[in-house]
Amino acid sequence: MKNGWAGLVIDGCVRDSAALGKLPLGVKALAAHPRKSVKRDSGQRDLPLRVAGCDILPGQWLYADEDGVIVSGRPLG
């Protein structure tokens, strides 16, 4: 939230989903799981991604709601 992000799309599991659901931040993940993750501090940016068979390129726009996620090459009005 301090980065100004509206939400996160996680190609993996999250922990503490009840607490995440109370934040003013959208979170989409594959599932919830009780096990803690390993923090690697290896974040990267501006790289192409492939998530659930969908290519997401730097500069594209990602929109999500309760029903799913879409990716667009331009901002949608």
Secondary structure by P-SEA (a helix, b strand, c coil): cccccccccccccccaaaaaaaccbbbbccccccbbbbbcccccccbbbbcccccccccbbbbbcccbbbbbccccc
